[in-house]
Amino acid sequence: LASLVLGFVHLGIIMKFDRLRALTEEAGVLIHWVYGLWFAADALDIKCEIPCKQLPFPGTGLGKADVLVSFPMVRVPERNSRHAIEVGYTQESMRGYGGREAKYYDATSTMDLRSTVPWTYFNWQNFRTLQKQRMQQPQTFPGFHERQPKAVFVCSNCNGIIRSQLLTELAHAGVPVDSIAACKPNGTSRVGWPSGINVSDKHGALKKYRVYMAFENEMESGYVTEKIMDGYDAGNVNVYLGAPDISDYVPSDSFIDARGAIGENGTIVREGVQALALKIKAALYDEQAWNNYFKPLNEPMSEWNAGNYEKKWSWSKEPIAGQCRLCRLAFARRAKGGRFNETTQQVEGVLPPPIGDDFWRTTWRSSAAKVEVPQKRR
C-alpha cells in the first residue's frame, strides 16, 4: 500500500512538473505558421525584448498561438479562441501564393515596405556590412580590369517573358551578355558556370563580370528580391528591372534602371533599349563610368536618397528577426492602450513587462480579447 501511495505521489509530482514546464514554455507571445514555411517550421526562442517563441510546424500550435501567420494567403484565414492576430505572409510576388487575399488578414508581412511588418530580403544591416567590407577588405572586390567586359545573367526560372525579350534586344544592340545558368535568352552567349567557381557560389561567379543583369521575375511594386543585393555584394554595376519603387530599397544613382526600356503595357520601347544599351556599354568599357556607380556606397547611409532611405529603413538598424516584430505587433494590438508604430516597428502606449514576469504566464495566457498591462504608460 505504501509503495502504491508513493507511486501516485511520484506521478502527481511529474504531472505538476510537466504542467509548470508547459506554462513556462508558453509564457510569452507565440507564433504559429498555419501551413508551415515551405512545409515546415522549427521551434525557436526568438531574441526579443519580450518573450517571443515560434512554435513548430507540424504541431499543435493553432489553438494556443497569439500570431497566426499564413503562407500562402487564403480567403478565409484561420482563427482561434485567443483572438490571435492573423498575418498574411509572403516573400514571393503578391500575384501568386494568394496575394489577392491579403485584404482578409489583420496584417501583412511581405517584401513591400508598406506592409504592416516588412519582411525583406535585405535591409540597413546588409548595406552597413557591405560598406564595412568595401572599406576594410577592398581586395575582396575585383577591380575593373580584373573582370570580363561583359554583363552576366543568372536565372533558373525561365518564365519571365518580358525579361527575356529585353535581354535579346540588348544583345542585338551590341551589349555582350553571358547567360551562365539554366535560362539562356536568345542573343545572349550560352556559356557555362565560370570554371573554378562552385555552383553554389553565385557571388564568386558574378565577380568575374563588370555588370550584372539583376532582373526580377515580376515587375511589381514592393517585389524586391535578393538579386540586386547579390550584385552589390559581388561589386558589380547592377542593371535592374523589376519593382518600380526600387529606389526605396537601394541608394539612388548606384544602379542602372532598365524600366525606360519597357512600356506600360509590357512591350519593348526601342528608344529606351538604345538609351539603356548606351549606359550599359559605358559601364562595361569606361572605368570612370563604372566607378561612378559605387560612389553612393561610400557615402553615409543617412545621406542616401536625401535622407529618405534612413526614414524608411530606420527600423532595421536594430538586428532582430522578423518574428520579434510580429510578437511586438501581437502585444500592441492586444494590450489595452497599446499601439504598433509601423514606421519604427515598435510598441507604443504601454511598456511590455520584462521576460520572466508573471504577466506572461497568467494575464497574457488568458482568453481575454484585451489585457491590462500592470505598468506605467510611456
N, C-alpha and C positions, 0 to 999 in steps of 0.2 A: 504493500500500500504506500509506504514511504517513497519507494522508487517511482511509483506511478504519479504521486503528487509532485515529486521533483521534476519528473518529465514534463508535466503540464506547466510548471513554473518556468522551466527552461524554454518551452515552446512559446509561452507568453512573452518572455524577455526577447526572444528572437523576433516575434511578430511586432512588438513595440519598437525594437531597433529598426526593423525594416520600414515601419511606418514613419519613424523620425527621419530615416535616411531619405525616404521618398519626399518628405516635406522639405528637407534641406535641398535636395536636388531640384525641386520645383519652386524654390523660394526665389522668385525673380520673374523677369519678363521672358516668356517662352515663345520661340519662333517655330512654326511648323510649315514645311514645304508640302502643300497639299498633294502635288503629283511628283514630288521629288524634284531634284535639279538634274536634268538629264538622267532620270530614272532612279537616282539615289541621293541621299544627303547624310553626312556624318553628324554624329552628336558632337557639339562643340561648346566650350565655355568661351564666350566672346569677350575680348578685352574691352572694357567699357566702364564708365563711372557709376553705372547702375548694374545690378546683376542681370546678365543677358545670356541666354542659352539657346542654342539651336538644337532642336530635337531630331533624332534620327528618322530617316525615311528609307525603307518601310518601317512603320512603327505605329504607336497608339497615341500620337500627339494631337490629333484633330480636336478631341474634346477638351483638352487642358491648355491649349495654346492661347496666347494673347495676340499673336500676329499670325494670320493665315496667308501665306504667300503662294500665289498661283501662277505657275508657268507650265503650259500655256494658259492664257486667259480664256474664261468661258462666260457664257451669257448669264448663268446662274451660279455665282460664287458660293463656295462652301461657307457655312456659318456654324457657330457653336453657342452654347449657353453662357459662355463667359464674355460675350459681346466683343469677341476678338475683332481687331481691325483687319479688313480684307484688302490685300495689296496685290494688284496686278503687276507681274514682273516679266521683263524680257530684256535680253541683250541682243536680240535679233531685230529685224525690221518689224515695225508695227503693222505692216501689211500682211504679215504672217503670224503664226502662233497665237491667233485670237486677238490681235491688237485692236481690232474694231470693237471688242467687248470691254475695253478699258473703262468706259463710262459707267459700267455696272459695279465698279470697285470703289471702296472708300478712299483709296490712294493708289498711286502708281510708282513703280521703281524701274526706270528704264535708262537708256543712254542719254535721253533728252534732258537737258539742264532744267527744263520746265516741269519735269515730273516731281512728285512730292519728295521722293528720296532718290536723287540721281545715282545711278549705278553705272559708272562709265568705265571704259577700258583703260583710261589713263587720266591723270589729274595733276594738280600742282606738285605733288610729291615726285612724280615721274620726271617732270621738267627740272625740278630742283636737283635731282640726282644726275640728270643729263648735264646740266650746267657745271656741276662739280667735276664730273668726269672729263668734260671738254677742257676744263681749266687745269685739273690735276694730272690727267692722263691723256694728253693730246696725241700721244703715239698710238693710241688705240683707234684713232680715226685716220685712215689713209688719206693722203693729200690728193690734190687734183691730178698730179702726174703719176700717181700710183694706182689710178683707177682707169678702167676702159672708157673711152669717149663714146659711150653708148647709154641708152636708157634700158632699164630692166623691168620686166613684167613677171609677177609671180602669182599664179592663181590656179586653184584646183576646181573651183565652181565655174563652169563654162556657160552658165545661163544668162549672163549679163550681155544682152544683145547690143544695147547702146554702147556699152564699154568696148566691146569687140569691134564694132563699127568705127568708133573713134580711133582706136589703135591702128586699124587698117588704113584709115585716111591719113593719119600722121606718118605712117610708114611710106605711103605714096607721096607725101610731101617732103620726103627726104630725112625723116627722123629715124635713126637706127635704133631698133628696139629688139632686144633679146628676150624671148619667152622661154623661161628655164623650168617651168613646171608643166602640169598636165594641159592647161589651156594655152593654145598657140594660135591666136587670131591670124587671119590671112595677112600677108605682107610682112609680118614680124619674122625674125630669124628663129627657127625652131632648133635651138641648141639645148644641150643638156645642163644639168646642175654643174656648177663650177667644180672642176677637179680639185681634190684635196679638201673639200669642204663637206662636212657631214650633212646629210639631207635634212637633219633636224635643226641645223644652224642657219636660219633664214638671214640673220644679221650678217653672218660671215659671208653669205652669198651676195647680199646687197653691197657689201663693202668693196666688191670688185668693180662696181659701176659708179659713175658720176651722178646719174639721175635715176630716180625710182618712180614708176608709174603707180601711184597709190590710188587705185580706182576701186571704189566700193561696189558691192553687188547691187545696191539700190541708190537712187538719188532721192533721198528723203530727209526732211528736216529732223535733226536730232539723231540721225543714224550715222554715228561716227565710230568705227571700229578701231582696232589696233594698227591698221595699215599705215596711216600717216606717221604714227609714233615709231613704227619699225624703221621708217626712212630716217627720222631724226636720230634714232639710236645708232643707226649704221653710218651716219654722216653723209647721207645723200641729199641732193636737192629733190624735194618731193614735187611731183605733178599730181595735183589732187582733183579727183572727180567724185562727187558724192553729195554730202549734205550741204544745202545752200547756206547754212549757218555755221560753216566750218570755222569762220573767224572768231566765233565764241569759244572755240576749243584750243586754238593754237595762236601764236603771235602773228600778227599781220606782216606781210612782206617777207615771210620766211618760207614761202612755198609758191609754186606756180599754179594758179587757179585755172582749171580747164573748163569751167562752166560756160564760158563765152562761145565754146565750140558746139554747144548743144542748145537747140531751140526749145521753147516752152512745151511744144508737143513731142519732144524727144527726138527730133530729127537733127541731122548734122547741118551745121551752119558753115558753109565753105569759107567765108571770110574769117570766121572765128578759128577755124582749123589752121588757116595760114598764119594768123597772128600768134596762135599758140605754138605752132611749129617754130616760128622765129625765136620765141622766148626759150624754148627747149634747146634749140641749137646754140643759142648764146650761152646757156649754162653748160652745154657739152664742150664747147670749143674756146670759150673765153674765161680764163681763170678768174679775172676780176668779177665778171658777172656771176660766176659760180660762188665765189666767196661772199658776195653781197647778200645772198640768201641766209647766211649764217650770222650776220651782224645782229639781228634781233635776239638771237640766243645768247649773246654776250651782254645784253642789257639787263638791268634789274627787272625782275618779273613784275614788280609793282608798277613799272612804266609801260608794260605791254599794252597795246591797243588803247593808249591814252588812259590807262588805269582801269579800264573796263574788265580786263581779264581777271584782275585781283578781286573785283567786286563779285564776279560770277563764281569764282573758284576759291574764295577765302575759306569756305567750309572744309576744303580738302587739305589745308595746311596741317590739320591735325591727322596724324597717321593712324586712323582707326578703320575697322571694317564696316562695310555697309550694314551688316547686321546690327551693329551698335546704334546706328541712326534709325533703323527700324524699331529697335527697343525704345529709343527716345520718343519716337512718334507714338507708339502704343501707350507709353506712360503719359505723355502730354495730353492725348485725347481722352484718357480715362480719369485722370486726376482732376478733381474739382479745382477750377481756377487755372488749370494748365493750358498751354497752347504750344504748338510746334512752329518755330520760325523756319520756314523753308529756305530762306536766304542763308542763314547761319547753320541750319540743321541742328539747332539746339532747343532744349526745353526752356520755356519762359513761363512766368507767372507763379510757379511753385518750385521748390527745391527738392529734387528726389532724395529720399533717405539714403544713407550710405549702405554699401554692401554689408550684409550681415545683420542689418536692423530687423527687428521682429516684424516690422510693417510688411516685409516681402513675403513672409510665410503665414501671415494672418490676414490683415486687411486686404492686401493685394490679391491673395488667392481666393477671396470671396467671390460670389457670383454677381455682386452689385455692378450695375452699369457704370456708375461713377463712384469713386472712392475719395475719402477725405484724407489729405496728407497732413500728418501732425507736425508741420514745421512752418516757420515763418515764410510769408510771401517774399519774393525778390523785390 
